[in-house]
Structures are given as structure tokens and as C-alpha cells.
Amino acid sequence: MRLAFILDPLDSLRAYKDSSIAMMRAAQAAGHAVWAIQQPAIHSSPLHGVCAEAQHLELLDDEGDWFIEVARHVVPLRDFSAVVMRKDPPFDIEYITTTWLLERAEAEGAHVFNRPQALRDHSEKLSILEFPKLCVPTLVAREAGLIHAFIDSHQDVILKPLDGMGGSQIFRVRQNDPNRNVIVETLTHEGQRTIMAQRYIPEIADGDKRILLIDGEVVPYCLARLPKAGETRGNLAAGGTGVARELMPRDREIATSLAPILAARGLFLVGIDVIGSWLTEINVTSPTCMVEIGNQTGFDAAMMFITALENKCSAYV
């Protein structure tokens, strides 16, 4: 198969931690041709439909120089066996435009994972509201009065923007926090931006667990991201430490209840976040943690992804 991966700039990826590189290495090991596409290169041509300048890569084992560019061509997206969308947020108008172009490519015969409409329709933060029995009390609002009432009611809460990633702009706010007014003002841009508030989950001390779902199947290990000393956030980008663990019964209960629902919507790869017994996010843009799970347990989630992709593509033939 010829597999195309839509990625952030290649020089920004790090082989020691990047799931996209792990997927591409697994694809090459399985005998597939691997191509990389940058988001700005995707365009619609009157001659070729939705296409992009694509780099044919040879993947190397080196952690620094991890690829060699073999060739570079403008290729219609429908000519690939599969197109894997792995561009990180921000989820801005350019990201949305890319999903529109990818949806047009689907109409021309391309097979895109995750499906562009599902990416566009699925808020990684707000989507948990569909599953209230799995979540702690959650408020989504931009009016300061509503947010302060929620803080007063629950006394210890987490506030975060709806478009962040990697733990960016996440605040823990207690009822008696002298900075709560300015935190709410800053996060909401003086009432102009909607944010999320959730009751604080003390079990964060035992890790913010990332659980991967691949085409409706649950990876049997999670990565518990443990906050560093003095920190609330477990995100690896915020200095957390990742420890791979087998899924607990509650983890598996949450994951197995969500997996078939999300897969049916075209969300082929999903990373759900669980703290204690509670679902906190459903990540669909570029879920990660495959490398850490593989290094610590030997379980190859990247190859599980490629095998599932092979099975999905064989159904199209």
C-alpha cells in the first residue's frame, strides 16, 4: 500500500517520542510505501482534484536523522491507499479548511483516517458531555458569574480553554484562591471566550491515563502521566512522567463503552484521558503515547494501528 501521513513539519518531530514516526516505521516494516504531506501543500486543482506535494520517505532507526527523502511529487490524494491525518492543533480556520479539502478528497475516492467530518464535528473537550455518567461535574460557559458559582459549589476545580493541548493554560482554582477573578477573566478573555470547568479529581496524583482506541479496539496498556512535584497537570509537555500500565477494570469499562461508538463515526484512532474513575477528554486530532507504551511494555500499538488500517483498506478493494 501507499500510505500518506499529514504531519507537522518533519524537523519538528522527535523519533524518541512521536507516535506518527512510530506509525510510519511500522508501515514500512509491514512493506508499505510511506509518504509525508505538510498541511500547506494540500490544495484543490482543476486538473487533479484534491492533491498535495508529497515526500516519499525511507524511515531510519536513527533518533536524530530518522528519515531520508527518496522522492517528491504532487499526488492526488485518491491515489494513496490511505491518508492519515496527524496534524496537531491549533484547531483554527486553516485546520477546518483542511478538513473541508479532505472531505472533498473523500468524494473523489480517497480514504482518510480519522474522517474529516468526524474531526471537524468532534470537540476534544466538549465531546465528554455526551457521556455524563462517565464524567465528573462539568460546566461549559464564558459568563463569570456561572463559573464562580461552579467554583463555590465544588470548592476545588480545574479551568481550561476548549482549544488547548499539552496542558496549556490549565488552572487549578480553589474557592479561596485570591487569584480566581483574574484567572477567570484571563481564560475567558473578559467573557469573550467559552471555557470548561471540572470538579478537581484528586486521583490525578496517580496519573492522567491516556488510553488508545484503534478502530473500535482497546489497546491493553495505558500511559499514566504523573505530575511532577508541585504541579497539577500530568501532561508530558508540562513535565509529567509517563508510566505504562495495564488497564484497570474501570479503565476498560470506559474504553470499551466508547470504542464502538467512536469507530462508527469514522474516528479510527482515539486517545481518551481518564483520571481515577472519570473520563476527562476524548482526543482525536493526533493522539500520542504509542512510543512510551511500546518501550515500557513491548506492546506495539503502532503496528496494531497499521494492521487495523490494512484490514480497513482491504474492505475498500
Buried (B, 14 or more C-beta within 10 A) or exposed (E): BBBBBBBBEBEEBEBEBBBBBBBBBBBBEBEBBBBBBBBEBBEEEEEBBBBBBBBBBEBBEEEEEBBEEEEEEEBBBBBBBBBBBBBBBEBEEEBEEBBBBBBBBBEBEBBBBBBBBBBBBBBBBBBBEEBEEBBBEBBBBBEBEEBBBBBEEBEBBBBBBBBBBBBBBBBBBEEEBEEBEEBBEBBBEEBEEBBBBBBBBEBBEBBBBBBBBBBBBBBBBBBBBBBEEEBBBBBBEBBBEBBBBEBBEEBBEBBBEBBEEBBEBBBBBBBBBBBBBBBBBBBBBBBBBBBBBBEBBEBBBBBBBBBBBBEBBEEEE
